[in-house]
Amino acid sequence: VQLQASGGGLVQPGGSLRLSCAASTSIRSFNSIAWYRQDIGKQRDLVALISSGGSTNYADSVKGRFTISRDSAKNTVYLQMNSLKPEDTAVYYCNAISYSNVYWGQGTLVTVSS
């Protein structure tokens, strides 16, 4: 299983980005798919998660600003990020869990700066 993350870049505070995580297999096979982020010198933290049933969870710091969604036909999960803040700057990773198997994609860098 491969996860390909894309969509990162440089954006000004208040701007928006949409990250994509494309899976090499059907995303219906996963129990959950999530986005994590990691800033330099910090731990990797959960940002948003979508379960196989469609329920979602968000870190408190992104609630109301970020939205996780999926397109099963494209085997892709998205993270729409609005009202971005400098503290959202990090490398963002997608993660998928299928029973006892955990998969990580490569990171995509998001930089929020004026």
C-alpha positions, 0 to 999 in steps of 0.5 A: 500500500502506498499513500501519496500526499500532495498539495502543500506549499507557501500561503499567507496567513488567512489563506487556504490550501487543499491537501490530497492523499492518494492511495494505491488501493481502495480506501474502503479497505481502511478502518481510518485515514488521517492527517498528522502534522509535525513541526521541527523539533516537535512530535507528530500530532493528529490533525484530522481523521475520517473513519470507514463509516464516515465519522470525523474527528479534529484536533481542537486547534483546527476545528472550524477551519479544516475539513477532512473528506474522501472520494472513494472513486478516486481513492483519495482523502482531502484536507481542506485548510482554511483561515491558515495561521503561522502555527499551522506550518508543518510537514503534513502526513497522511496515515491509514490503518487497516486492522493491525497494519499502519501506513504512512505517506511521505510528507508535504510541507505547508508554510504559512507566512507573510 
